[in-house]
């Protein structure tokens, strides 16, 4: 009995459901049966909706310059330097190298055969007259075209000054165990000025 009383009390304590007004009645055609019936006194007036503002064209941003972008596919090789000859607005990409970072011999045997992750190492030279801020993305595919790893990286602090050569490590994380069996890779480069 107490349980029934508790359930009844909880049911009464709930808020009533949201009341949605009925749809606005349309004018019946002349001669129909409903045209002769008077409108009930309990009918609510139709809801007034605010006008929808007219669409405005977006204003172009004149301060942003378009980014330089490059993307292409290449044959994949594991643990061998792959020469490249890409020139993107004065950023010359000369090579890429895929491998695991491992220490073969360490000081007094410390860190011997330690694994420091899987990477793609990209070497670039700024042949332009202005500093460059590159970003890189690489995706490795197997012979069936399945994605078996992705990595990205680039300049985090500072720029590549004109005439400088730098290497960037693009780190593979989480999905990386099948990289050595890759067949092709896609490389994307984006320059920020």
N, C-alpha and C positions, 0 to 999 in steps of 0.2 A: 504494500500500500504506500509506503514511504517513497518507493522508487517511482511509482506512478505520479505521486504528488510532485516529486522533484522534476520529472520530465515535463509535467504540465506547467510548472513554474518557469522552467527554462524556455519553453516554447512561447510563453506570454512575454518574457523579457526581451525577446528578439525584436529588432526593428522591422517594420513592415517593408515589403519589397518596394523598390522604386516604381512609381506610377508613371507610365509613359502615356502621353495624351494620344487619343485615337487619331487616325489620319484625317486630314481635312476632307470633308465630303465634297464630292464633285456635283455640279448642278445636273439634275436628272433631265433627260430629254423630255420635251413637251409631249403630253399625252400618255406618259407612263403612269403606273399606279402610284409610285412614290412621290410624284410631283404634287399630288393633291393632299398628301399628309403634311400637317404642320410640323415644324422642327420642334424637338423636345426642349424643354426649358433647361435641362441639365447638360445640353451640348456646350462644349467649350469653344471659344473663338479660335480660329486657326492661329498657330504659332507664327510669329513674325521673325523671319530670319534676317540677320544683318547682310547688307550687300557684300558680294565678293569683290575684293579689290582687283583691278585690272592687272594683268601680268606686265611686269616691267622688264626690259632687257637688262641683262647684267652689264655693269660698267666694266670696261676692260682695264686691267691693271697695267699701267705703263711702266712701273718701276721694275717688274720682273722680266729678266731676259730668258729666252728658252734654254733649256739644258741641252748640252751636247750629249748624244747617245749613240751607242754602238752595240749590236748584238749579232752573233754569228755562231755556227756550229763547226766543230773540228773533230778530227780523229783523236782518240784517247790513247795515252800510253802511261803505264804505271811506273813510277820510279825512274823516269827518263825525262830529260829536258825536251820540251816541245817548242821549237822555234816559231815565233809569230812575227808578222810584219804589219802591225796595225798602227795607223796614225790617226788619232782623233783630236783635231784642233790643236796640234802641237804636242800631244801626249803620245809618245811612241811606246807601244807595248812590244817588247822584244822576245819574251819567253814565258812559259808557264811550266810548273813542275808539280806533280802529284806524288805524295809519299806520306809515310808515318814518320813523325819526329821521334827518333830514338837515339839514346846515347849508347854507343858500342862499348866504350870503356870509360870508366869514371875514375876520379881521384881516389886511390886506395880501395877500389872496388865499390865505392859509394855511387849510387845511381846507375850501375852497370846494367845494361839492357832495359833501362826505364823507358816507358812509352809516354810521350808528351803530346799525343793527339795526332789526328790526321789533318792534312792541310793541302791546299793548292797554293803554291808560291808564284806570284806574278812579278816580273821585273819590268819597270817602266822608266823612261827618260823624258824629261820635259824639254822639248826642242823649241818651245814657243818663247815669246818675249814676256809673258806674264806668268805669275804663279798659278799652279793648278791644284784643284781639290778633287781627286777622283774617288769614285766608289765602284766596287766590283761585285759581281755575282756570278757564280758558276754552278751549273747543274750537270751531273754525270748520268748517262743513260747506258743500259746494257744493250746486247744485240737485239733483244726483242722490243727495244724502245721504252723500257720501264725505267722510271726514275730511281736511282740507287744512292743518291746523295746530293746535297746542296751546301754551298758555303758562300759567305759574303764577307766583305771587309773593305778597307780603304783608309784614307787619311782621317784620323780622329782629332788630332790637334795640329794646327799649322797647315802648311802647303808644301808642294814640291816646287822649289824655286827654279827659274830658268837655268838649264844646263845640268841640273841634278838628276842622278839616277837613284831610284829606290826600289826595294823589294817589299811586297805586301804578302803577309800570310793570311789566307782565307781559311778559316777553321770549319771543319766538318764536325758536327755534333749529332748525337742521338742516332741518325741513320747514316752509317759509314762502313759497315762490315763487308759490303760487297763491292766497294770502290775499285779494288784491284782488278775486278773482272769487267770494268767498264769498256765500252766500245766507242762512244762519242761523248763529247761534252759541249755545252752551250756556254758562251762567255758573254756577259753584258757589262758594259762600262758606261758610267754616267758621270759627267763633269759638272761640278758646281763652281761657280766663280765668285 
